[in-house]
C-alpha cells in the first residue's frame, strides 16, 4: 500500500474519532476502512449504558461498508485514546478480540491493520498476526 493511502486512512480514522460517543469510558476510537476499489468508510465507537450493546469503531466502519454493498477490503486504520480533544495519542489502539474475529470473517490473514498515533507514527500488522487462530466456517 502506498504511503499517501496510508496517510489518508490514518487521517480519516482520526477524523472519525471526533464522532466517538464515549460518555462512560471517555476512550474515543476511530477507524477507517478502505475497500479494494479505494473507497473509505469511517466508523467511531458508540457506547451505551448497557455496556454489551455498544459498538466498536472497527465494526462500525465495516457495518457502514457492508450496508453499502461492499464485500472486498484492502486495509483498516485504527486510532484511539482517552481524550477526544487531544490529537496526540499516547499509545497504539489495537482492535479488541471481537473486532479481530469480525475482520477475519471478511478478510484474509494478510489483511493490513494499521495502528496509529499520528500520520507519522504507526505500525502495520496483518489480521493473522493479531488473530492467529481465527474461527472460520468457510
C-alpha positions in Angstrom: 0.0 0.0 0.0 1.3 3.4 -0.9 2.3 5.9 1.8 -0.2 8.5 0.6 -3.1 6.0 1.0 -1.8 5.0 4.5 -1.8 8.7 5.4 -5.3 9.2 4.0 -6.6 6.2 6.0 -5.0 7.4 9.2 -6.3 10.9 8.7 -9.8 9.5 8.1 -9.6 7.4 11.3 -8.5 10.5 13.3 -11.4 12.4 11.8 -13.9 9.6 12.6 -12.6 9.5 16.2 -14.0 13.0 16.7 -17.5 11.5 16.4 -17.0 8.9 19.1 -19.8 8.6 21.6 -18.0 7.5 24.7 -19.6 9.2 27.8 -18.7 6.2 30.1 -15.1 5.2 29.3 -14.0 8.5 27.7 -12.0 6.3 25.4 -12.6 7.6 21.9 -11.8 5.3 18.9 -11.9 6.0 15.2 -11.5 3.6 12.3 -11.2 4.0 8.5 -11.7 1.0 6.3 -10.6 1.0 2.6 -12.3 -1.1 0.1 -10.5 -2.8 -2.8 -11.9 -0.1 -5.1 -10.3 2.6 -2.9 -13.4 3.9 -1.2 -13.0 4.7 2.5 -15.7 4.1 5.2 -15.3 5.6 8.7 -16.5 4.4 12.0 -16.4 5.6 15.6 -17.1 3.7 18.8 -20.6 4.2 20.3 -21.1 3.3 24.0 -24.4 2.5 25.7 -25.4 2.5 29.3 -26.0 -1.2 28.8 -22.3 -1.9 28.0 -22.5 -5.0 25.9 -24.7 -3.4 23.2 -22.2 -0.7 22.3 -20.2 -0.9 19.1 -16.5 -0.6 18.4 -15.2 1.8 15.7 -13.9 -1.1 13.6 -17.2 -2.9 13.4 -18.9 0.4 12.8 -16.8 1.1 9.8 -17.4 -2.5 8.5 -21.1 -2.1 9.0 -21.2 1.1 7.0 -19.3 -0.6 4.1 -21.4 -3.7 4.2 -24.6 -1.7 4.3 -23.4 0.0 1.1 -22.9 -3.4 -0.5 -19.1 -3.6 -0.2 -17.5 -7.0 0.4 -13.9 -6.6 -0.6 -11.5 -4.7 1.7 -7.8 -3.7 1.4 -6.9 -2.2 4.8 -8.1 -0.6 8.0 -6.6 2.1 10.2 -7.4 2.4 13.9 -6.7 5.3 16.3 -7.8 5.7 19.9 -7.2 7.4 23.2 -8.6 8.9 26.3 -9.1 12.5 25.3 -11.2 13.4 22.3 -9.8 17.0 22.1 -6.2 15.8 22.3 -4.8 14.9 18.9 -1.6 13.5 20.4 -2.3 9.8 21.1 -0.1 8.3 23.8 -0.3 4.7 22.7 -1.4 2.5 19.8 -5.0 1.2 19.9 -5.5 -2.4 18.8 -8.8 -3.9 17.8 -10.5 -5.9 20.6 -10.9 -9.7 20.2 -14.5 -9.3 18.9 -13.3 -6.9 16.2 -10.4 -9.1 15.2 -12.8 -12.0 14.7 -15.2 -9.7 12.8 -12.3 -8.7 10.5 -11.4 -12.4 10.0 -14.9 -13.0 8.6 -14.4 -10.7 5.7 -10.6 -10.5 5.2 -7.7 -12.9 4.6 -4.9 -13.3 7.1 -2.7 -10.9 5.1 -5.2 -8.0 5.5 -3.3 -5.0 6.8 -4.4 -3.4 10.1 -2.7 0.0 10.7 -2.5 1.1 14.3 -1.6 4.8 14.5 -0.8 7.5 17.0 -0.5 10.0 14.2 0.1 10.2 10.4 3.8 9.9 11.1 3.8 7.3 13.8 2.1 4.0 13.0 2.6 0.2 12.9 1.1 -2.2 10.4 0.1 -5.8 11.4 -1.7 -8.4 9.5 -5.0 -9.9 10.6 -3.3 -13.2 11.1 -0.7 -11.6 13.4 -3.4 -10.1 15.6 -5.6 -13.2 15.5 -3.5 -16.2 14.5 -6.3 -18.8 15.1 -9.4 -17.1 13.7 -12.6 -19.1 13.7 -13.7 -19.7 10.1 -16.6 -21.8 8.8 -15.9 -21.2 5.2 
